[in-house]
Amino acid sequence: MKPTLPVLLAILLAPTLAHAEDIAIAGIGQSRDFTCNGEDVAISGQGHTVALKGSCGAIAVHGSGHTVTFEEATSLAVSGAQNKANGGTTGNVTVETAENSISAKVHAGETPAEIDVSGADHMIELELTGPAKIEVGGAKNTLNWTAAAEVRAPSISTSGIENRIVKR
């Protein structure tokens, strides 16, 4: 018995339909609240205020002057200038360009979480809940970290000028 065209299309499209659409915020000065259900989030432009509830995929913040809060993400990448990202829990963290402020709890999966900081004048506050690899380059970046007594200290690599990494 041959499957009909509608049955074949339903079989082929099922994985595509099951995948959630990504969340994208662009432009200038948007103020938005979203509930994530595994979606990736892309924020670009200038001056957005975004509150993300639930469990997000990868969060990418590009541009300047954004304020982003989140409960959970698989990873956080911030580039541009004067962005603020405050969250609950995330996996890997990447911070680039200048004067960004990040505060989050970092968890590791099967491999250590990777924290990569470059650029200048960032202020980063992290709570580590498992193994982590920290790499800080650029100039005048501050990374403060804490961890429970049972969490092994992260491996740390630094380069650049006047960077400060402190265990609190």
C-alpha positions as CSV (number, residue, x, y, z in Angstrom):
1,M,0.0,0.0,0.0
2,K,1.5,3.4,-1.1
3,P,1.3,6.3,1.3
4,T,-0.6,9.3,0.0
5,L,1.0,12.7,-0.5
6,P,-0.6,14.3,2.6
7,V,0.7,11.4,4.7
8,L,4.3,11.8,3.3
9,L,4.2,15.5,3.9
10,A,3.0,15.1,7.5
11,I,5.9,12.6,8.2
12,L,8.5,14.9,6.6
13,L,7.3,18.1,8.3
14,A,6.6,16.7,11.7
15,P,10.1,17.4,13.1
16,T,10.0,20.9,11.7
17,L,6.6,21.7,13.2
18,A,7.6,20.4,16.6
19,H,10.6,22.8,16.8
20,A,9.8,26.0,18.6
21,E,10.4,29.3,16.7
22,D,13.2,31.4,18.0
23,I,12.5,34.7,19.8
24,A,14.0,37.8,18.1
25,I,13.9,41.4,19.4
26,A,15.4,44.1,17.1
27,G,15.2,47.8,16.7
28,I,15.3,50.5,19.3
29,G,13.8,50.8,22.8
30,Q,11.5,47.7,22.9
31,S,10.2,46.6,26.3
32,R,9.1,43.0,26.2
33,D,8.4,40.0,28.4
34,F,8.6,36.4,27.0
35,T,8.2,32.9,28.4
36,C,10.8,30.6,26.9
37,N,10.0,27.0,26.1
38,G,13.5,26.0,24.9
39,E,13.7,28.7,22.2
40,D,16.9,30.5,21.4
41,V,16.7,34.3,22.0
42,A,18.4,37.0,19.8
43,I,18.4,40.6,21.0
44,S,19.9,43.2,18.7
45,G,19.7,47.0,18.2
46,Q,19.8,49.5,21.1
47,G,18.1,50.1,24.4
48,H,15.7,47.1,24.8
49,T,14.4,45.9,28.2
50,V,13.7,42.2,28.0
51,A,12.5,39.8,30.7
52,L,12.8,36.1,29.9
53,K,10.9,33.6,32.0
54,G,11.2,29.9,31.9
55,S,13.9,27.8,30.2
56,C,15.5,29.5,27.2
57,G,18.0,28.0,24.7
58,A,21.0,30.1,23.8
59,I,20.6,33.9,24.6
60,A,22.5,36.2,22.3
61,V,22.6,40.0,23.1
62,H,24.2,42.3,20.5
63,G,24.1,46.0,20.3
64,S,24.1,48.6,23.1
65,G,22.2,49.6,26.2
66,H,20.1,46.5,26.6
67,T,18.8,45.3,30.0
68,V,18.0,41.6,30.0
69,T,16.8,39.4,32.8
70,F,16.4,35.6,32.5
71,E,15.6,32.6,34.6
72,E,17.4,29.8,32.7
73,A,19.4,29.5,29.5
74,T,21.7,26.9,27.8
75,S,24.3,29.7,27.1
76,L,24.7,33.5,27.3
77,A,26.6,35.6,24.7
78,V,26.8,39.3,25.1
79,S,28.6,41.7,22.7
80,G,28.4,45.4,22.2
81,A,28.5,48.1,24.8
82,Q,26.8,48.9,28.1
83,N,24.5,45.9,28.1
84,K,23.2,44.4,31.3
85,A,22.3,40.7,31.6
86,N,21.1,39.4,35.0
87,G,20.0,35.9,35.3
88,G,19.3,32.7,37.1
89,T,21.2,29.8,35.6
90,T,23.2,29.5,32.3
91,G,25.8,27.2,30.7
92,N,28.7,28.8,28.8
93,V,29.2,32.6,29.0
94,T,30.8,34.8,26.4
95,V,31.3,38.5,26.9
96,E,32.8,40.8,24.3
97,T,33.4,44.5,23.3
98,A,33.0,47.0,26.2
99,E,31.4,48.0,29.5
100,N,28.9,45.1,29.8
101,S,27.6,44.0,33.1
102,I,26.7,40.3,33.7
103,S,25.4,38.5,36.8
104,A,24.5,34.8,36.6
105,K,24.8,31.3,38.1
106,V,26.9,29.1,35.8
107,H,26.3,25.3,35.7
108,A,28.3,22.7,33.9
109,G,27.1,19.9,31.8
110,E,29.1,16.8,31.0
111,T,32.1,19.1,30.4
112,P,33.2,22.1,32.3
113,A,31.3,25.4,31.6
114,E,33.4,27.8,29.5
115,I,33.5,31.5,30.4
116,D,35.3,33.6,27.8
117,V,35.7,37.4,28.4
118,S,37.4,39.8,25.9
119,G,37.2,43.5,25.2
120,A,37.3,46.1,28.0
121,D,35.8,47.4,31.2
122,H,33.3,44.5,31.8
123,M,31.9,43.8,35.3
124,I,31.0,40.1,35.7
125,E,29.6,38.4,38.8
126,L,29.3,34.6,38.5
127,E,28.3,31.8,40.9
128,L,29.8,28.5,39.8
129,T,27.9,25.4,40.5
130,G,30.3,22.9,38.9
131,P,33.6,22.7,37.0
132,A,34.4,25.7,34.8
133,K,37.2,27.1,32.6
134,I,37.6,30.8,32.7
135,E,39.6,32.8,30.1
136,V,39.9,36.6,30.5
137,G,41.6,38.8,27.9
138,G,41.4,42.4,26.9
139,A,41.7,45.3,29.3
140,K,40.4,46.3,32.7
141,N,37.8,43.6,33.0
142,T,36.6,42.5,36.4
143,L,35.3,39.0,37.0
144,N,34.2,38.1,40.5
145,W,33.2,34.4,41.2
146,T,31.9,32.4,44.0
147,A,31.3,28.7,44.5
148,A,30.2,26.3,47.2
149,A,33.0,24.6,49.2
150,E,32.4,21.3,47.3
151,V,32.9,22.9,43.9
152,R,36.4,22.6,42.6
153,A,38.1,26.0,41.7
154,P,37.9,26.8,38.0
155,S,40.9,26.7,35.7
156,I,41.8,30.3,34.9
157,S,43.7,31.7,32.0
158,T,44.4,35.4,31.6
159,S,46.0,37.8,29.2
160,G,45.7,41.5,28.4
161,I,46.1,44.5,30.7
162,E,44.8,45.2,34.2
163,N,42.2,42.4,34.3
164,R,41.0,41.4,37.8
165,I,39.7,37.9,38.7
166,V,38.6,37.5,42.3
167,K,37.0,34.7,44.3
168,R,34.5,36.2,46.7
